[in-house]
Amino acid sequence: MEQMTITAKVQIAATDADKVLLDETMSVYRDACNYVSGYVFQTHDLKQFSLNKVLYSTLREKFGLKSQMAQSVLKTVIARYRTILENQNKWIRPTFKKPQYDLVWNRDYSLTQNCFSVNTLNGRVKLPYFAEGMSKYFDHTIYRFGTAKLTNKHGKYYLYIPVTYDVEKSNISDICNVVGIDRGINFVVATYDSHHKSGFVSGKAIKQKRANYSKLRKELQMRQTPSSRRRLKAIGHRENRWMQDVNHCVSKALVENNPKHTLFVLEDLSGIRNATERVKTKDRYVSVSWSFYDLEQKLIYKAKQNQSSVIKVDPRYTSQCCPVCGHTEKSNRNKKIHLFTCKNCGYQSNDDRIGAMNLYRMGINYLSDSQSTKESNDSYTVATE
């Protein structure tokens, strides 16, 4: 078994009086986080015990926080600093700009099928919420709630709850299907599977919509007004949400259209940004902004839910190698017309399909190598007993 964590989004149904109370609590919580952040930046102290000893009384008296809220503030700031140190490897002071409230399960908040109970500056309040899709998570023998985040977006209040549960881990010996997935711009994905079937998701409409966003962004940048800057920020968020929804739909379709215990094979595109130096300047926006990583992450967690697996392999020559005879040559691929023609055996096909076929072959080789390793280990075990 292995653990899976997903984030459940719950909208709170708050009255005007509730909104005032929640806004005040989240604003004070944010201000307290910034106060603690400044102290940590000066002292580089990330130990909750010592921070609590120095700052607890101030958080209670100056900000009026309840005891549990004061502890949550310390944990929030410590977690943010540790993330920065892990990613940046240097001390950078985080600033908490938007009102927020981090809630520890069964301490700062609780959730039943009818009610959201939360600790505020004026005591605990119980609020209704839109429960659609949440009912399955209340079996706490299976699902476990973690530290949630309460936010206010355009006057609507949302609770983001991490939900952890166990899923059966897929073993190599259980794999019954292999799917090679070539990600690109002309086609969002091109696939080739164990049934020798190919599939394509066109990227034409996505490319066009991104071009429209890029054009609008340039026009707004030229205006240099406060309203244009606000508009720029808004369309940036909108474009990200739209692209995430596209990736959600594509990854969901990939998992649902294949059986359990499928092995999905992707190219390891971790160095794709470095490749933009070889791309024409006018094409760099599309190459860099195309959200390959987001699609990859969504596919990984959806595959786990379906007892399937995802592996990443070396992307070199996947679009230059002939899947029939194995001949590899750069001129095999004509990028302009998206056609692959093997200079050795003459095999022709779409270049993205060729990439998917080669990824499928690498998946088959991975299974074969894993099985050989397992058999060798088993033989060694028997021989030494």
N, C-alpha and C positions, 0 to 999 in steps of 0.2 A: 504494500500500500504506500501511497505518497500523498502529501498534502496539497490541496488546491485552495487558492484564495481568490475570490471574486469580490467586486464592490457593488453592493446593492444601493440604488439611488431612491430615496424616499422623499416625496414632497409633503411638507407639513401644512396642514390647514389651520392657519393662525388668524385670529381676529385682530382688529386694530390695536386693542389693548395688549394682546400677546406680542404683536410686532414691536411695540415700543419697549416691552420688557426684554425681548430677545435681542433687539438692536443694542440696547444699553449694555447687556451682558457681554455680547460679542465685541463691542467697542472697547470696553474696559479690559476684557481678556487680551485683545490685541495690544493695547497700551502697556499692559503688564508684561507681555512677551517682549516688546521693544525695550522696556526697562531692564529686564533680565538679560537680554541680548547684549546690551551695552556693558553690563557688568562682566559677563563672560568674556567679551572681546578684550577687556582690560586685563583680566586675571588669567584667562585661558583655563579656567576651572570648569570641568565638565562632570564633577562628582555631585550627584543629587544630595548626598548627605551634607556635604560642606556648604553647598548653595542654599539648602534648606535652612541651615543654621544661621547664615548671614542674612538671607533675603525674606524668610518666611514672615516675620513680623511686619516688614514694610509692605509686602503684598497684601497682608490682612488689613493694615491700618490705612495706608495711602490709597490703595485701590479698592478696598472694601470687599475683597474676595473671600469666599467661604474657604474653609480649610482644604476641602477636596479640590477646589478650583485652583488654589495656589500650587498644589502639588502637580496638577495638570499643566500649568504654565511652565514650571521647571522642566517637566518631561518634554513638552513641545519644543522648547528652545534647545535643550540638549540634543534631541533627535535631529533638529535642523542643522546644528553645528557639526554633528557627526557625519551627516550626509555630505556636507560641503567639504569636510576634511577628507572623506573617502574619495570624492570625485575630483576635487581640486588640489588636495594635498597641501593646503595652506589656509591660514586663518583669514576668513572673509566674514565681516559682520553681516548677518542677514537682517533684512528689514521686513517687518510684518505690516503690509500696507492695508489689506482689506480686513474688515471685521471678521473674526472667526471664533470658533469654540471647539476645542478637542475634548471629546467625551469618553471616559472610560466606562466600559460595559458593567452594569450592575453597581456602579458607584456614582457616576455623573448622569447616567441615563439608563432607562430600561424601555423595552418595547414589547408590547403584547399585540394580539391580533386587532385590538380596538383602540389602543392608546399609546402615545409617546410621552414618557415622563422624563423631565429634564430639570436639573438643578440650575437655578438662576440666582442673581444677586438678591432677589426678594423671596427666596425660598423655592421649593419645588413646585412645578406646574405640570399639568397633564393636558396634552393637546391631541386632537384627532389628526389623522394623516390618510393619504390616499394609499390604500393597502394592496392595490392590484399587483400581483406577481410576488408578493412577500410571504404568502401563507405557507409555502413549502419550506421556508427557512426556520419555522418555529419548532421543528423537531430537533431539540437541542442534544439528542443522542447522536445526531448526524452532523448538524451545523453548529458552529461556534462563532458568536459575534465578537469583534475586536473593538479597538478604539475608533470611534466614529468622528466625523467632522461635520459641524453645522455651519452652513453658509447662507448668505442672502444674495440672490441673483435677480436683479431688476424687481425687487419687491416680493419675490417668491423665496420661500425658505426650504432648503434641501438638506437632508441628512445622508451622508455617504458612509455606509457601514461595510467594513471588510468582513466577509463571511468565509470561514475556513472549514473545509471538510475533507475527508479521505476518499481517494479514488484508487481503484485497482491499477497497479503499475503494469504497463505492457511489457512482456518479455519478448526477446528476439525470436524465441521458438514459436510464439503465437502469431507472428506476422503472416498475414495471408494475402496482402496486396501491397504493391509498391507504386508510388506516384511521383514522377519527376515533375517539378514545378519551376518553370523558367519565368522570372519576373522581369517586366520591361515597361516601356512607355507605349510602343505601338500596340502591344497587348499587355494588359495588366498582369495576366498570367496565361501561360501556355502549358498544358499538361499532357503527360503520356503515362499510361498505367499498365498494370500486369495483363490486362485484356487487350493490349495493343491498340487502345482507343486514345484519340487525341481530343483535347478540349481547349477552347480559347475564350478569353474575356477581353473584348475590345477596349482599348484605352483612348479611342478617338474622341468620344464625348467628354471624357475627363480632361484630356489635353486641351480641348477647346474651351471648357469652362475655366480652367486654370489660366489660359491665355486672356480671357475676359477679366478675371480677377487681377492679373498682372497689369493690364492696360488701365483699369480703374485705379489701381494703386499708384501708378505713375502720374496720372492726372491729379490725384489728391495730393501727392507729394509736391507737385509744382505750385499748388495754391498756398501752402505754408500758413494756414489759418488755424485757430483753435478748433473750429468745427471740422475742418478737414482731417486734423490729427485724431480727433475722436472717431471720425468715420473710418479712418485707416485701421484703428485698433479694432473696431467692430467687425469690419469685413475680414480681418485677419482671423478673428475667433470663428467667424461664420465659415470661412474656407476650411479651417482645421476640423470643425465639427462635421462638415459635409464629407471631407476626405476620410475621416475616421468611420463614418457610416458606410461609405463605399467599401472600405477594408473589412468592416464587420460583415457585410453582406457576402463579399467574396470568400472570406475565410469560413463563414458558416456554410456556404454552398459546397465548398471543397470537402468539409468534414461530413456533411449530411449525404453527399452523393457518393461516398465511399464507405465500405463496411468497417466495423470495429477491427482493431489490430491492423490498421493500415500504416505503412511507413511513408511519410512525406519527405521528399528530398529537395532541399533548397540550396542555392548557391550561397556561400558565405560572402556577403556584400559589405562587411564591416569597413573596408577601405574605399568605398565607392566615392566619397567626397574628394579623396586625393586624385581620382581619375578626372575630375572636372578641369584640370589643367590642360588636358588634351581635347577638351570640348570647346567648340566655338562659343565666344562670349554671349552671343544672342541666344544660345541653347542652354546656357548654364543654369538659369532659373528652373527650367523643367527638370534637369538632371539632378540638381541638389534637392529641390523641394518635393520630389516624388517620394511618397512615404513608404519605402520598402520595409523599413524597420517596424513600423506600426502594423503592417500586414503580417509580418513574421511573428510578432508578439501575439497577435490575436489568433493566428493559426496554431501556435504552440499551446495556448491554454485551452482552446476548443478541442484540439486533438487529444489532449490529456483527458478531457471530460468524456471522450468517446473511446478511451483505452487505446489510443493510437499514439504514434511517436513522430517527432520531427528531428531530422539531422541536417547539418550544414556541411557542405563539402567544398573543396577547392574549386573556384569558378574558372580557372584558367583553361582555355581551349574548348570549353563546352559548346561554343558555337562555331568552332573551326574543325572539330574532329568528326569524321564520317562515322555514323553509328553502324554502318554496314560492313565496311572494310577496315575501319580504324585509321585511315589516312588523315593526317593533320596538316593543314596548310592554311595560312591566313587568307589567301585568295580564293579558298573554297566558298567564302561568304561574301555576298554582295549586299552591303548594308543599305544601299540606296533603294533597292527594289525588294529587300527582305527575302532574298533567295539564296539557298545553299546549293552548290553544285560541286560534288566531289571531283577533283581533278584526276583521281585514280580510277574509280569505278563508274563515275558518271551519275551517282545517285543524287536526286534533286528533291528538295522540300523547302517549306518555309523555314527561315533561319531560327525563329523562336521555337518552332516545333523540334528542330534538331537539338537545341539546347535542352528541352524537356526530355527528349529521348536519351541523351547522354547522361543526364541526371538520373533518369530511371536506371540506366545501366550501372551507374556508380552505386545506386541503392542496392541493386542485386549483388554487386561485388562486396558491399559492406556486410550484407547478410551472410554471404558465403564465407568471408573472412572471420566473422564473429562465430559462425558455426564451427569452423576449423579450429579456432582458438579454444572453444568450449570442449571440443572432442579431444584436443591435445591435453587440456587440463584434466579432463576425466581420465584419460589414459595414464597420465602421470600420477593421479591420485590412486588408481587401481594398482599401479606398479609399486608404489611405496607403502601400500598397506601390508 
